[in-house]
Amino acid sequence: MYPIIYIAIALVAGLALSRVVKLVHLPNVTGYLVAGLLVGPILGFILGEKHGLVTESELHGLKILTNLALGFIAFSIGGEFKLSAVKKIGGKVVTITFVQALAAMLFVLAGLFIAQSLGADIPTPAIFLLAAIATATAPAATLMVVKQYKAKGPVTDALLPVVAFDDAIGLMLFSICFAVAQALDGGVLTVETALLEPLREIFLSVLVGAILGVILSLMMKFFKSRANRLCLMLTAVLLGVGLSDVLHLSSLLTCMMVGALFANMRGDSVQILDGAERWTPPLFMLFFVLSGVELDLTVIPTVGVIGVVYLICRSLGKYFGARWGGTITKADKNVKKYLGITLLPQAGVAIGMAQLVVSNVWHTPGISSIVLTVVLTATFVYELVGPVLTKIALQRAGEVQKENGGLLSKFRKKDPPTPTPQV
C-alpha cells in the first residue's frame, strides 16, 4: 500500500478510537495505540502479514515521521524548563529523578538475579542491559496526558522536569551497563567505555541543542508572523534530529535543550510555542498509531517469568524511588504519593536502547532476543496501562480539570430542577 494512503488510514483509525476511549474516560493516547494494534498486528494476523496493510520497508520509510514527532515531543518538554519555575523546585527535581531511576535499575537487577538463581534461563549480560533500560520513561505518553487534561499542580510541575532529566540519567546508566555487559560477554571493561563515552554523548547533545536554541531565539527577532516562526521551530527540530543522527548523539536530549534555551531566552516563548501546538497533534497521533503498528504480539507468549519479573520490579522501583526521592527532598505529599505512578509509561527511548543491543554482536546466545522480547512486551503493557494510571494519579492529586460528558454520565441520575419559589 502507498505510504500516504496508509498515513490517512492511520489518522482515521486514531480519530475513531479516540472517540471510543473518550466514552469511558480513557486518555487519547490509549486509543491511538489500540488503533495501531487494530490496523497493524491484529489485522496482520487476519491477513497473514506481520504489520497488516503496511510492509516492513514501508514502515521503515515512515520512520522520519516518528523521529520528527519524538523531536517535537522533546522540544515541548524542554519548553517547560523555565528557570524561574526550576528555581522554585531547586535541586528536588535532580534528586528525585536520580533516586527513581537508580531504584528502578536496582529493583530489576535484584529481581532478575533472583529469578536466575531460581532457574530462569537468562544470561547475566542481559540482566544488566534490562536493568538499565528499566530507567527509561516515555515522555510522549506523559506529555499527551498532561496536555489533554490540562493538568496543573505540584505533581505536574515535578513530573515534566523529572521525565526530561530521566532520559539524561537513563542514557548514562545504560551506557555504563552496556559496557559492563560487553565485558561480561567477553570484552574489555575500561574507564573510557564505561564513563567517558557516555559523558561525551550527553555533553555534546546538550552543547548542540544549546547552540541551536540560541540561534532559534535570535532568529525570532527577524521573523514576526506566526507562519514564519513555525517554520523556524520546525527547522530547529529537524536540525536537532538530523545532527544527532549524524554525530551519534541523543536526539531527545538535543531537542530538549533547544526548547529549554528558547524558553528562557524569549519572554514570549509561551505564545510562540502555542503556535507549534496548533499543528503537532496530528503528528503525535500518527506517532502513537505507528508505535502500536510496530508492536509484535507474537513475542508476548515467549517472555515468561523474565518479563513478569521485569514489569513488577520496574514498577516497584519507579514508585518507591519517586517516593523516597520525594521524602529526601521534603516534597509535597501528593508528589511523594502519586509521582511514581505517572513514571510507568515506557516506549521510544527504551525501544531505541533495545535496538542498540540487537545491533551489537554478542558471544553469549540469546541476549538480543531476550532483551528485545521483554522490552517490546513491556512497551505493549506500559503504553496501554501507563497513560490510564497517569490520568488516575493526576486526578487523585486534584490536578485534572473536571471532565464533561462520557458514556457513564449519560446514565447518571440528574437532580430534579429546583422549584421556582411562589410569591
Secondary structure, DSSP 8 states (H G I E B T S, - for coil): --HHHHHHHHHHHHHHHHHHHHHTT--HHHHHHHHHHIIIIIHHHHHT-TTTTS-HHHHHHTHHHHHHHHHHHHHHHHTT--HHHHHHHTTHHHHHHHHHHHHHHHHHHHHHHHHHHTT----HHHHHHHHHHTT---HHHHHHHHHHTT--SHHHHHHHHHHHHHHHHHHHHHHHHHHHHHHHTTS---HIIIIIHHHHHHHHHHHHHHHHHHHHHHHTTT--SHHHHHHHHHHHHHHHHHHHHHHT--HHHHHHHHHHHHHHH-TTHHHHHHHHTTTHHHHHHHHHHHHHHH--GGGGGGTHHHHHHHHHHHHHHHHHHHHHHHHHTT--HHHHHHHHHHT----HHHHHHHHHHHHS--SSTTHHHHHHHHHHHHHHHHHHHHHHHHHHHHHHTT-S------TGGGGS-----------
